Amino acid sequence: MAANTTSNNLKRKLSNRDSDSDNENEHTSFSRKNKTDAPRLCPYLDTINRQFLDFDFEKLCSVSLSRINVYACLVCGKYFQGRGTNTHAYTHSVAESHHVFLNLHTLKFYCLPDNYEIVDSSLDDIKYVLNPTFGREQIAQLDTSDKQSRAIDGSMYSPGIVGLNNIKANDYCNVILQALSHVTPLRNYFLRESNYSHVKRPPGDSQYLLVQRFGELMRKLWNSRNFKAHVSPHEMLQAVVLWSKKSFQFTEQGDPIDFLSWFLNALHIALNGSKKRDSSIIYKTFLGHMRIYTRKIPPLELEESQRSELLNTVEYGETVTESPFLYLTCDLPPPPLFKDQFTENIIPQVNLYTLLNKFNAFTEKEYKTYKENFLKRFEITELPPYLILYIKRFTKNTFFVEKNPTIVNFPVKNVDFGDILTPEVKARHPYTVYDLVANIVHEGEPGKGTYKVHILHRATGQWYEMQDLHVTQRLSQMITLSEAYIQIYELRKSDSTENGTKAN
């Protein structure tokens, strides 16, 4: 008898769950036959509270934490599972008198507890916020339109220039995501889901989830019809934690360059990228090539004659390797060890071109390992459309992390990388002038402090400083005084025009 009761309860639960599904064709057709006069408009639409709606977080039922068949209550903004009798959404509707719900998967609206579908064009803005879409013409106008949008609270914002939530300690991720969202070919690719929805992937592949979440975040950042002037990267970061196996978390401070390197490679692999340049949008945008010349240094304790003999051997001869790169590492000169009373308040400075001389094929730099020392020189053989510079500020050893405060003097426009190319390589590059589009800086002590990013709004030529939710305008002259850490430069494809339609 107990077994029969358990079986009946199980059948009843399964029946309720099945009735929740919007893909149940039989159930839908049956209900339409029996409710031919079912209302399509709802008298409760005026109870919807758009300022409470936030679709940036995981689509989980707030009670059962299930991802299956989740509905958003459009009155309070909470998520609940199901809509049939005895489901959490049904119970919430009856208990709180909240009647309008949205299926977060099918984007259909329902009125509970009556359980009928609502069809009303006034709800289209809610669907668009949940799933923004971009056409080709719309994307083409993003860098030329200076039209601002209005949020629900009346605040004005420019699409693409919106803050990102800092959940706990994810500012090191936020600055990278903000910077990449202003790399035009990368942004345009991810704004259209059709560009990567066909990519072959195994079922449940968490790596492809990273691609999906990045695309969703990109569309939300550039959505001109947002209800609020900021976006939460919560779902994006959940995918990062999952795929990186907790190497990167939003509860602990990390290094933006480590995250950038991992993220670009993870996206490349998820998009079925190979070693070929055209195999993914990542390589098409950022991949460059260099030649590395390496030679071993004989031990210093040997006599001069012995050292000279070793230099003529194959082991100590110069070797050449071809190496691709997604970013270039620039080494800062060491700060002065001792300061006198006149120079203690002077911050050391260095010119960007001085740092770039590392890649001119002639400058040799010594590298030490545990057993041997090497001299290396670097020759850039191919420049990418977008060049990332990593300015190495932090030095780690066994005991502590030291930060180099040296200021790098750099122009925001007309940086000619042709000056460090050999004549042979330069002949293959018709364009070598780059303009800055993003500048990530670190402020504060090593291991602590905060990260900010300076972003160029192309349509207006205005620079903005973005630190999590805070967005403020900045003069380009002030950007060059910051402690630059990671920079993204865009290759100018014309000798007469500047990136950005209006001069700053």
Number of C-alpha atoms within 10 A of each C-alpha: 6 7 8 9 10 11 12 12 12 12 12 12 15 12 13 17 19 15 17 20 18 14 11 11 10 8 14 13 11 10 13 12 10 9 11 8 8 14 13 12 15 16 10 12 17 9 14 19 13 16 15 14 20 17 20 17 13 13 22 20 21 15 12 11 14 13 15 17 20 26 30 25 26 24 23 17 18 21 26 29 26 24 29 21 18 13 17 20 29 23 19 19 21 12 9 10 13 22 25 27 30 22 21 21 13 13 16 16 23 23 24 23 19 12 18 18 19 20 15 12 8 8 15 12 15 19 14 15 21 19 15 21 15 16 9 10 8 10 17 12 11 18 18 15 15 15 12 11 18 16 17 13 10 11 11 13 20 19 22 22 22 22 21 26 18 19 14 11 15 25 25 27 28 27 27 22 21 26 21 19 26 23 18 16 17 18 18 20 16 23 27 20 16 10 11 16 13 9 11 11 14 8 7 8 11 17 20 25 19 24 22 18 20 24 23 23 23 26 25 28 26 22 23 20 18 23 23 22 27 21 21 22 25 20 20 22 21 20 20 27 16 16 18 17 10 11 13 23 19 21 11 11 18 19 14 24 18 13 18 20 12 16 18 16 16 20 19 19 16 21 22 13 18 12 10 10 16 13 15 18 18 21 23 17 20 22 22 23 16 19 18 18 18 21 19 19 18 19 13 8 8 10 10 11 8 12 16 12 11 17 16 10 10 10 11 17 13 15 13 13 10 12 13 16 18 20 21 18 16 20 14 21 15 11 14 10 5 7 11 7 6 7 11 10 9 8 11 15 15 14 13 17 16 14 16 18 19 22 24 18 20 15 14 17 12 13 13 10 7 5 6 11 15 16 16 21 19 22 22 26 21 18 23 20 21 25 24 23 19 19 21 17 20 15 11 10 7 5 6 10 12 14 17 16 21 18 18 22 18 17 16 18 17 16 20 15 21 20 15 19 22 16 10 9 15 19 11 11 13 11 18 22 19 25 21 23 25 29 27 26 20 22 15 12 12 17 14 11 10 18 23 24 28 28 28 24 25 22 19 17 19 17 21 21 21 25 21 26 16 14 19 12 12 16 12 18 10 9 23 16 13 20 21 27 23 26 20 23 22 24 21 20 15 12 11 6 9 17 21 18 15 13 11 13
